[in-house]
Amino acid sequence: MLDSTRAFFSEGYDWIGNRCRALGTDVFRARILLRPVVCMMGEEAARRFYDGESFTRAGAMPQTTLRQLQDKGSVQTLDGAAHRHRKQLFLSMMVGNPAEALADAFERRWGAELPQWRDQGEVRTHEAFGRLLCGAACDWLGVPIEDDALDRRTHEMLAMIDGAGSVGTRAWRGLALRRRAEHWAREVVTQVRDGTRTVGKDTPIARLAGFRDLDGELLDLRTAGVELLNIVRPTVAVARFLCFATLALHQEPGAAAFVADREPARLQAFAQEVRRFYPFFPVIGGRVRTPFRFREHEFGQGDWVMLGLHATNHDPRLWEAPEAFRPERFLDREPGAFALIPQGAGAHADDHRCPGEWITLALLRRLVPLLLAAEYRLPPQDLTIPHDRFPTLPRSELRLSFA
């Protein structure tokens, strides 16, 4: 086709998988917005994309998406030694059991909010879960926020995530609110550095404020603020997975019974299947750094490439009955580093795989018992999940009514 922009946005999450199956290949050429792009899917494609050498993230996504999801100078835009060194900052925050600590903060906030949800009648779970996650992330960082400040930060984070996969009003709204969030983030880092905000020396915010890059210098204030947002915003993005987990308990046959005993292995398997089955982000973009050959295709330096995350998570060569929600598939299977890739692939320390996936899994494991213990119902609503909206949600944003 001369240009596949319309097909890409109309088929959405399914576009790369549909094309690969129709063409009988893991790799095909296309044009998006009249720009040449090579699209890939599958375990071997993910292995190549995340080998740490072949691709750079620089120049691989629209500026509106980059600004809202990562921003210039952030860890995800770096390559090689600079990336690995900065990545150690985030991995250092994973020492001990931080995922469970953040899940503990989430559960405390759940307990405080539940009585208010019961008084409200109906609750839109995406916004409500986002508020819990924003507060829990800030608690864990060592910069707790409450009330109006928490509402503002939640509003900003949700807008950035919602606008990252769009053009037009949603994108510009997310960018406008990001500027407000950046001001807050820089102010927090400044206060920690000059001692006007007292924090524990081993808190994540202290590690971030005192981190020195390869040149031995503290991160400049703008970059430090960006990296602070790159902790809070992805945590808030987990609200989508929490919504999908709630939907699965309601809609998928046998799902609630599968986790009814709260057995840890079953909670973990359920969490992994939520991440595999439901649409999070459809693709990840890269630019070729080092030319190579893959599947009879020559990849030249600078080529724009998109790896299908959703397509790989639904690859029938990797997953039996991929369009069926089957958490039991993970009871006797440890997912491969290049097969289950909703939040990236490969090794966390060496490439761009998100270390926050441990937090995602902990939050999903914690949510399920909380939901099962709460008395709630789903009012009549449109639960369809549009595949032409990035990132997507049930059309109703999943409304719950707590008794």
C-alpha positions in Angstrom: 0.0 0.0 0.0 1.1 3.6 -0.6 0.4 4.4 3.0 -1.0 2.3 5.9 -1.8 5.1 8.4 -5.5 4.7 8.1 -5.3 0.9 8.4 -2.9 1.1 11.4 -5.2 3.4 13.3 -8.4 1.6 12.4 -7.1 -1.9 13.2 -5.0 -0.6 16.0 -3.5 -3.3 18.3 -4.3 -6.0 15.7 -2.7 -4.4 12.7 0.8 -5.9 12.9 -0.4 -9.3 13.8 -3.0 -9.3 11.1 -0.5 -8.2 8.4 2.2 -10.7 9.5 -0.3 -13.6 9.4 -1.7 -12.5 6.0 1.8 -12.2 4.5 3.2 -15.3 6.2 6.2 -13.4 7.7 7.5 -11.8 10.9 8.7 -8.7 9.0 7.1 -6.4 6.5 7.6 -3.0 5.1 4.9 -0.2 5.3 4.5 3.5 5.5 3.0 5.3 8.4 2.3 9.0 7.9 4.1 8.5 4.6 7.3 7.5 6.5 8.9 4.1 5.6 8.7 1.7 8.5 9.6 -1.9 9.0 7.2 -3.8 11.3 8.2 -7.0 13.2 6.6 -9.4 15.7 7.5 -12.7 17.5 10.0 -14.0 19.9 13.0 -13.8 17.6 12.1 -10.3 16.5 11.9 -9.2 20.1 15.3 -10.9 20.8 16.9 -8.8 18.0 15.0 -5.6 19.0 16.2 -5.9 22.6 19.7 -7.1 22.1 21.1 -3.9 23.4 23.1 -3.1 20.3 21.0 -3.1 17.2 18.6 -0.3 18.0 18.3 3.1 19.6 15.1 4.7 20.9 16.3 8.1 19.8 14.1 9.5 17.0 11.9 6.5 17.1 8.6 8.0 18.2 6.6 11.1 17.6 7.6 14.1 19.7 4.2 14.3 21.4 4.6 10.6 22.5 8.2 11.0 23.5 7.4 14.1 25.6 4.6 12.4 27.5 6.0 8.9 28.0 9.8 9.5 28.4 11.1 12.9 27.4 14.5 13.9 26.1 17.4 12.9 28.3 15.6 10.2 30.2 17.0 6.8 30.8 14.8 5.3 28.0 16.4 7.6 25.4 20.0 6.7 26.3 22.0 3.9 24.8 25.1 1.9 25.6 27.1 2.7 28.7 25.1 5.8 29.5 21.9 3.8 29.5 23.3 1.0 31.6 24.7 3.5 34.2 21.5 5.5 34.5 19.5 2.2 34.6 21.4 1.3 37.8 19.6 4.2 39.5 16.3 2.6 38.9 17.5 -0.9 39.7 19.0 0.3 43.0 15.5 1.3 44.0 14.5 -2.4 43.6 16.9 -3.5 46.4 15.0 -5.4 49.1 11.3 -5.9 48.2 10.2 -2.5 46.9 7.4 -4.0 44.8 5.7 -5.3 48.0 6.4 -2.1 49.8 4.6 -0.1 47.1 1.8 -2.7 47.1 1.5 -2.2 50.9 1.1 1.6 50.3 -1.5 0.9 47.7 -3.5 -1.4 50.1 -3.3 1.3 52.9 -4.8 3.8 50.5 -7.4 1.3 49.3 -8.6 0.9 52.9 -8.8 4.6 53.4 -10.7 5.2 50.2 -13.1 2.3 50.3 -15.6 4.0 52.7 -15.7 7.0 50.4 -16.4 4.9 47.4 -19.3 3.3 49.2 -20.8 6.7 49.8 -20.3 7.8 46.2 -22.5 5.2 44.6 -20.6 4.6 41.4 -16.8 4.8 41.0 -14.9 5.0 37.7 -12.2 2.5 38.5 -9.5 3.9 36.1 -9.5 7.3 37.8 -10.0 5.8 41.3 -7.2 3.3 40.8 -5.0 6.0 39.3 -5.4 8.2 42.4 -4.5 5.2 44.6 -1.4 4.5 42.6 -0.2 8.1 42.4 -0.5 8.4 46.2 1.2 5.0 46.7 4.0 5.9 44.3 4.7 9.1 46.1 4.5 7.4 49.6 7.1 4.9 48.4 9.3 7.5 46.9 9.4 9.4 50.2 7.4 12.5 49.1 3.8 11.8 50.2 1.0 14.0 48.9 -2.6 14.2 49.8 -6.0 15.9 49.0 -5.9 18.6 46.3 -2.2 18.0 45.5 -2.8 14.3 45.0 -5.8 15.1 42.7 -3.6 17.5 40.6 -0.8 15.0 40.3 -3.2 12.2 39.4 -4.9 14.3 36.8 -1.6 15.2 35.2 -0.3 11.6 35.1 -3.5 10.2 33.6 -3.6 13.0 31.0 0.0 12.2 29.9 -0.7 8.5 29.6 -4.0 9.1 27.7 -2.4 11.6 25.3 0.7 9.6 24.5 -0.9 7.5 21.8 -2.9 10.2 20.2 -2.8 13.4 18.1 -4.9 16.5 18.6 -6.8 17.5 21.7 -5.7 14.6 23.9 -2.1 15.0 23.0 -2.0 18.7 23.6 -3.9 18.4 26.9 -1.4 15.9 28.1 1.5 18.1 27.1 0.0 21.1 28.9 -0.5 19.2 32.1 3.0 17.7 31.8 4.5 21.2 32.2 2.7 21.6 35.5 3.9 18.2 36.7 7.5 19.0 35.7 7.4 22.1 37.8 6.3 20.0 40.8 9.0 17.4 40.1 11.8 19.9 39.9 10.6 21.6 43.0 10.7 18.3 44.9 14.3 17.5 43.7 15.4 21.0 44.6 13.9 20.8 48.1 15.6 17.4 48.7 19.0 18.6 47.5 19.0 21.8 49.6 17.6 20.1 52.7 14.3 22.0 52.9 12.5 18.7 52.5 13.7 16.0 54.9 13.8 12.5 53.5 15.4 9.3 54.6 18.8 8.7 53.0 17.8 5.4 51.5 14.5 6.5 50.1 14.1 6.4 46.3 13.8 10.2 46.1 17.1 10.6 48.0 18.8 8.2 45.5 17.4 10.1 42.6 18.3 13.5 43.9 21.9 12.4 44.7 22.5 10.3 41.6 25.6 11.2 39.5 25.8 10.3 35.9 28.9 9.0 34.1 30.5 12.4 34.1 30.4 12.4 38.0 28.0 15.3 38.1 24.5 15.4 39.6 21.7 15.1 37.1 20.7 18.6 35.9 17.5 19.7 37.5 15.4 19.2 34.4 16.6 15.6 33.9 16.1 14.8 37.5 12.6 16.0 37.3 12.0 14.0 34.2 13.2 10.8 35.9 11.0 11.5 38.9 8.0 11.7 36.6 9.3 8.5 35.0 8.7 6.7 38.3 5.3 8.2 39.2 3.7 8.2 35.7 4.4 4.5 34.8 3.1 3.5 38.2 -0.2 5.4 37.5 -0.3 3.7 34.1 -0.7 0.4 35.9 -4.3 1.5 36.6 -5.1 0.2 33.2 -3.9 -3.3 34.1 -5.9 -3.1 37.4 -9.0 -2.2 35.4 -8.4 -5.1 33.1 -7.9 -7.5 36.0 -11.2 -6.3 37.5 -12.9 -6.9 34.1 -11.4 -10.4 33.9 -12.8 -11.4 37.3 -16.2 -10.3 36.1 -16.2 -11.4 32.5 -13.8 -14.3 31.9 -15.3 -17.7 32.7 -13.6 -19.3 35.7 -11.3 -16.4 36.4 -12.7 -15.6 39.8 -12.8 -19.2 40.8 -9.2 -19.6 39.7 -8.0 -17.1 42.3 -10.6 -17.7 44.9 -8.2 -19.4 47.3 -5.7 -16.4 47.1 -2.9 -19.0 46.5 0.2 -17.0 45.6 1.1 -19.1 42.5 -2.4 -18.6 41.1 -2.4 -14.9 41.8 0.9 -14.6 40.0 -0.4 -16.7 37.0 -3.5 -14.5 36.9 -1.4 -11.4 36.9 0.8 -12.6 34.1 -2.2 -13.5 32.0 -3.8 -10.1 32.5 -0.5 -8.6 31.2 -0.4 -10.9 28.2 -4.1 -10.9 27.2 -5.2 -7.3 27.5 -4.0 -4.5 25.3 -1.6 -2.1 27.0 0.7 -0.3 24.4 0.5 -1.8 20.9 4.1 -1.2 19.6 7.5 0.1 20.6 9.6 2.0 18.1 13.3 2.0 17.4 15.9 3.2 15.0 18.6 0.9 13.7 22.0 1.7 15.2 24.0 -1.2 13.6 23.0 -2.6 10.3 22.0 -6.3 10.3 20.0 -8.9 8.4 16.9 -10.6 9.8 14.4 -12.9 8.0 15.9 -12.1 4.6 15.5 -8.4 5.2 18.4 -5.9 5.3 18.1 -3.4 8.1 20.1 -0.2 7.4 21.3 2.3 9.8 18.6 4.8 10.7 15.7 2.6 9.6 12.5 3.1 11.6 11.2 -0.1 13.0 8.1 -1.0 15.1 8.0 -4.1 17.2 4.5 -5.4 17.8 4.1 -5.9 21.6 0.5 -6.9 21.5 1.1 -9.0 18.4 3.8 -11.0 20.1 1.8 -11.4 23.2 -0.9 -13.0 21.0 1.4 -15.0 18.7 -0.2 -18.5 18.3 3.3 -19.9 17.9 4.1 -18.9 21.5 0.7 -19.1 23.1 -1.9 -21.9 22.7 -5.3 -20.3 22.0 -3.9 -16.8 22.4 -7.3 -15.1 22.2 -8.5 -17.1 25.2 -7.9 -15.8 28.8 -6.2 -18.8 30.5 -4.2 -17.9 33.6 -3.5 -21.6 34.2 -1.0 -21.4 31.3 1.4 -19.7 33.7 1.1 -22.3 36.5 3.7 -24.5 34.9 5.5 -22.0 32.7 8.0 -19.3 33.4 7.4 -16.8 30.6 10.4 -16.3 28.3 12.2 -13.0 28.4 11.3 -12.4 24.7 7.8 -14.0 24.6 5.8 -12.1 27.2 6.7 -8.5 26.4 3.9 -6.1 27.5 6.5 -3.9 29.2 9.5 -4.7 27.1 11.8 -7.7 26.7 15.3 -9.0 27.5 17.4 -8.2 30.6 16.4 -5.3 32.8 19.9 -4.2 33.5 21.2 -4.2 29.9 18.4 -2.9 27.7 15.1 -1.0 27.8 12.9 -3.5 29.6 10.9 -1.8 32.3 12.0 -2.7 35.9 8.5 -1.5 36.9 7.0 -4.8 35.7 7.8 -6.3 39.1 5.7 -3.6 40.7 2.9 -4.2 38.1 2.8 -7.9 39.1 2.9 -7.1 42.9 0.0 -4.6 42.5 -2.1 -7.1 40.4 -1.5 -9.8 43.0 -2.5 -7.4 45.8 -5.6 -6.1 44.0 -7.3 -9.4 43.5 -7.8 -10.3 47.2 -9.0 -6.7 47.9 -11.6 -6.9 45.2 -12.7 -10.4 46.2 -13.2 -9.1 49.8 -15.1 -6.0 48.8 -18.8 -6.0 48.1 -19.3 -4.5 44.7 -21.3 -4.8 41.5 -20.9 -3.7 38.0 -23.8 -1.5 36.9 -25.0 -1.9 33.2 -22.3 -0.3 31.0 -20.4 -0.7 27.8 -17.5 -3.0 28.6 -16.1 -3.3 25.0 -12.4 -2.5 24.6 -11.7 -0.5 21.4 -8.6 -1.6 19.7 -8.3 1.6 17.7 -7.5 3.8 20.7 -4.0 3.9 22.2 -3.7 3.2 25.1 -7.2 1.7 25.5 -9.7 1.0 28.2 -13.3 -0.4 28.4 -15.5 2.3 26.9 -17.2 2.9 30.2 -13.8 3.2 32.1 -15.3 0.3 34.2 -17.7 1.7 36.7 -18.2 -0.2 40.0 -20.7 0.3 42.7 -19.5 -0.6 46.2 -22.1 -1.7 48.8 
